[in-house]
């Protein structure tokens, strides 16, 4: 942790493997190749649609961010920052068995909603938000406070949040054991009947299936994928995807950005489109999709990926 009161920098000014929280860098920003991330909702964003910092951190961890080797930069301490730091320090909360992931995600929803939208937002679980505020117990900030004192406040607050989550999870587990709260069950993943890897690229995989099976590919550890499926009219449906925007080495899109996979495919066959983490083949009025063969798509995608190295 680096605590620097009032620090504001550009993301590129931070060292490799840095995480800037809640205003250190103005606005959310990702430098995947340099492993620099800004989780922020104060600058260069639309507050209505930009999640609070703690929610951005939660989603990044759920999508594969492993924070243990990062340096985290903080320029002030409030509820949102404390919860974000707690999540980075205890990323296992979101993966443990039992009630801990459920409790953690409910807390992030309550704190993140209030922090993003202010007191006008009707938080669903007001009791949970009140318990968090009680546990937080941050002192009234005065001018000229030293960074070390802020760091101590942050450390103490994170410890109290950890204790609160432990108490809440223990109580929920007791309810489950007594039959009050139901069982902890993960949603079953629908297996594909015919998931087959057809091509192996440089750090990415191409596979076919009779159903949408990106989830199965991710479960196999394939974080950069092209899924394809032959349609009855002879055309082929393609999906180009990476597990999240945190995954480097596979610039999916958009098609309007030179150097992306979708841009290269659209240059060969107009109509390819999508965003930064997922996109796909053209959708024609008659229901048809791409006229390109899987081999052609493989060579186009591989050319983009190899050019990055």
Secondary structure by P-SEA (a helix, b strand, c coil): ccccccccccccccccbbbbcccccccbbbcccccbbbbcccccccccccccaaaaaaaaaaaccccccbbbbbccccaaaaaaaaaaacccccccccaaaaaaaaaaaaaaaaaacccccccccaaaaaaaaaaaccccccccccaaaaaaaaaaaaaaaaaaaaaaaaaaaaaaaacccccccccccccccccccccccccccccccccccaaaaaaaccccbbbbbbccccbbbbbbbcccccccccccccccccccaaaaaaaacccccccccccccccccccccccccaaaaaaaaaaaaaaac
